[in-house]
Amino acid sequence: MPISRQDFRKNLGTIALVVVLIVIMAGALWYAASAWTVLSGPPMPTVGYVTMGFGVLFSLIIGCGLMALLFYSSRHGYDEPFHSESNRDD
């Protein structure tokens, strides 16, 4: 089944957008890597690495907990609009 001209143009636009975004990301990564290597400071002590690790772990726990609450509320109907019993048409 051949691809129609309209579908081809739609796919071409998507491909162009993805390529531009990848180029922007590559430029940002290159800039970050060059800034990381040029800007050097004193070495981080072990307590700094431990503290950073606890911060990452805490952030992951909070993020996972919030996502679990989001899924729980969605599955149990807490995200549905409120319908009062007195407004029902019986």
Distance bins in CASP14 RR format, pairs under 12 A and 6 or more apart:
PFRMAT RR
TARGET T0000
AUTHOR 0000-0000-0000
RMODE 2
METHOD distances of the structure
MODEL  1
1 7 0 0 0 0 0 1 0 0 0 0 0
2 8 0 0 0 0 1 0 0 0 0 0 0
3 9 0 0 0 0 0 1 0 0 0 0 0
3 10 0 0 0 0 1 0 0 0 0 0 0
3 11 1 0 0 1 0 0 0 0 0 0 0
3 12 0 0 0 0 0 1 0 0 0 0 0
4 10 0 0 0 0 1 0 0 0 0 0 0
4 11 0 0 0 0 0 1 0 0 0 0 0
5 11 0 0 0 0 0 1 0 0 0 0 0
5 12 0 0 0 0 0 1 0 0 0 0 0
6 12 0 0 0 0 0 1 0 0 0 0 0
6 13 0 0 0 0 0 1 0 0 0 0 0
7 13 0 0 0 0 0 1 0 0 0 0 0
7 14 0 0 0 0 0 1 0 0 0 0 0
8 14 0 0 0 0 0 1 0 0 0 0 0
8 15 0 0 0 0 0 1 0 0 0 0 0
9 15 0 0 0 0 0 1 0 0 0 0 0
9 16 0 0 0 0 0 1 0 0 0 0 0
10 16 0 0 0 0 0 1 0 0 0 0 0
10 17 0 0 0 0 0 1 0 0 0 0 0
11 17 0 0 0 0 0 1 0 0 0 0 0
11 18 0 0 0 0 0 1 0 0 0 0 0
12 18 0 0 0 0 0 1 0 0 0 0 0
12 19 0 0 0 0 0 1 0 0 0 0 0
13 19 0 0 0 0 1 0 0 0 0 0 0
13 20 0 0 0 0 1 0 0 0 0 0 0
13 21 0 0 0 0 0 1 0 0 0 0 0
14 20 0 0 0 0 0 1 0 0 0 0 0
14 21 0 0 0 0 0 1 0 0 0 0 0
15 21 0 0 0 0 0 1 0 0 0 0 0
15 22 0 0 0 0 0 1 0 0 0 0 0
16 22 0 0 0 0 0 1 0 0 0 0 0
16 23 0 0 0 0 0 1 0 0 0 0 0
17 23 0 0 0 0 0 1 0 0 0 0 0
17 24 0 0 0 0 0 1 0 0 0 0 0
18 24 0 0 0 0 0 1 0 0 0 0 0
18 25 0 0 0 0 0 1 0 0 0 0 0
19 25 0 0 0 0 0 1 0 0 0 0 0
19 26 0 0 0 0 0 1 0 0 0 0 0
20 26 0 0 0 0 0 1 0 0 0 0 0
20 27 0 0 0 0 0 1 0 0 0 0 0
21 27 0 0 0 0 0 1 0 0 0 0 0
21 28 0 0 0 0 0 1 0 0 0 0 0
22 28 0 0 0 0 0 1 0 0 0 0 0
22 29 0 0 0 0 0 1 0 0 0 0 0
23 29 0 0 0 0 0 1 0 0 0 0 0
23 30 0 0 0 0 0 1 0 0 0 0 0
24 30 0 0 0 0 0 1 0 0 0 0 0
24 31 0 0 0 0 0 1 0 0 0 0 0
25 31 0 0 0 0 0 1 0 0 0 0 0
25 32 0 0 0 0 0 1 0 0 0 0 0
26 32 0 0 0 0 0 1 0 0 0 0 0
26 33 0 0 0 0 0 1 0 0 0 0 0
27 33 0 0 0 0 1 0 0 0 0 0 0
27 34 0 0 0 0 1 0 0 0 0 0 0
27 35 0 0 0 0 0 1 0 0 0 0 0
28 34 0 0 0 0 0 1 0 0 0 0 0
28 35 0 0 0 0 0 1 0 0 0 0 0
29 35 0 0 0 0 0 1 0 0 0 0 0
29 36 0 0 0 0 0 1 0 0 0 0 0
30 36 0 0 0 0 0 1 0 0 0 0 0
30 37 0 0 0 0 0 1 0 0 0 0 0
31 37 0 0 0 0 0 1 0 0 0 0 0
31 38 0 0 0 0 0 1 0 0 0 0 0
31 39 0 0 0 0 0 1 0 0 0 0 0
32 38 0 0 0 0 0 1 0 0 0 0 0
32 39 0 0 0 0 0 1 0 0 0 0 0
33 39 0 0 0 0 0 1 0 0 0 0 0
42 48 0 0 0 0 0 1 0 0 0 0 0
43 49 0 0 0 0 0 1 0 0 0 0 0
44 50 0 0 0 0 0 1 0 0 0 0 0
44 51 0 0 0 0 1 0 0 0 0 0 0
44 52 0 0 0 0 1 0 0 0 0 0 0
44 53 0 0 0 0 0 1 0 0 0 0 0
45 51 0 0 0 0 1 0 0 0 0 0 0
45 52 0 0 0 0 0 1 0 0 0 0 0
46 52 0 0 0 0 0 1 0 0 0 0 0
46 53 0 0 0 0 0 1 0 0 0 0 0
47 53 0 0 0 0 0 1 0 0 0 0 0
47 54 0 0 0 0 0 1 0 0 0 0 0
48 54 0 0 0 0 1 0 0 0 0 0 0
48 55 0 0 0 0 0 1 0 0 0 0 0
48 56 0 0 0 0 0 1 0 0 0 0 0
49 55 0 0 0 0 0 1 0 0 0 0 0
49 56 0 0 0 0 0 1 0 0 0 0 0
50 56 0 0 0 0 0 1 0 0 0 0 0
50 57 0 0 0 0 0 1 0 0 0 0 0
51 57 0 0 0 0 0 1 0 0 0 0 0
51 58 0 0 0 0 0 1 0 0 0 0 0
52 58 0 0 0 0 0 1 0 0 0 0 0
52 59 0 0 0 0 0 1 0 0 0 0 0
53 59 0 0 0 0 1 0 0 0 0 0 0
53 60 0 0 0 0 1 0 0 0 0 0 0
53 61 0 0 0 0 0 1 0 0 0 0 0
54 60 0 0 0 0 0 1 0 0 0 0 0
54 61 0 0 0 0 0 1 0 0 0 0 0
55 61 0 0 0 0 1 0 0 0 0 0 0
55 62 0 0 0 0 1 0 0 0 0 0 0
56 62 0 0 0 0 0 1 0 0 0 0 0
56 63 0 0 0 0 0 1 0 0 0 0 0
57 63 0 0 0 0 0 1 0 0 0 0 0
57 64 0 0 0 0 0 1 0 0 0 0 0
58 64 0 0 0 0 0 1 0 0 0 0 0
58 65 0 0 0 0 0 1 0 0 0 0 0
59 65 0 0 0 0 0 1 0 0 0 0 0
59 66 0 0 0 0 0 1 0 0 0 0 0
60 66 0 0 0 0 0 1 0 0 0 0 0
60 67 0 0 0 0 0 1 0 0 0 0 0
61 67 0 0 0 0 0 1 0 0 0 0 0
61 68 0 0 0 0 0 1 0 0 0 0 0
62 68 0 0 0 0 0 1 0 0 0 0 0
62 69 0 0 0 0 0 1 0 0 0 0 0
63 69 0 0 0 0 1 0 0 0 0 0 0
63 70 0 0 0 0 1 0 0 0 0 0 0
64 70 0 0 0 0 0 1 0 0 0 0 0
64 71 0 0 0 0 0 1 0 0 0 0 0
65 71 0 0 0 0 1 0 0 0 0 0 0
65 72 0 0 0 0 1 0 0 0 0 0 0
65 73 0 0 0 0 0 1 0 0 0 0 0
66 72 0 0 0 0 0 1 0 0 0 0 0
66 73 0 0 0 0 0 1 0 0 0 0 0
67 73 0 0 0 0 0 1 0 0 0 0 0
67 74 0 0 0 0 0 1 0 0 0 0 0
68 74 0 0 0 0 0 1 0 0 0 0 0
68 75 0 0 0 0 0 1 0 0 0 0 0
69 75 0 0 0 0 0 1 0 0 0 0 0
69 76 0 0 0 0 0 1 0 0 0 0 0
69 78 0 0 0 0 1 0 0 0 0 0 0
69 79 0 0 0 0 0 1 0 0 0 0 0
70 76 0 0 0 0 0 1 0 0 0 0 0
70 78 0 0 0 0 1 0 0 0 0 0 0
70 79 0 0 0 0 1 0 0 0 0 0 0
71 77 0 0 0 0 0 1 0 0 0 0 0
71 78 0 0 0 0 0 1 0 0 0 0 0
71 79 0 0 0 0 0 1 0 0 0 0 0
72 78 1 0 0 1 0 0 0 0 0 0 0
72 79 0 0 0 0 0 1 0 0 0 0 0
73 79 1 0 1 0 0 0 0 0 0 0 0
73 80 0 0 0 0 1 0 0 0 0 0 0
74 80 0 0 0 0 1 0 0 0 0 0 0
77 83 0 0 0 0 0 1 0 0 0 0 0
81 87 0 0 0 0 0 1 0 0 0 0 0
83 89 0 0 0 0 0 1 0 0 0 0 0
END
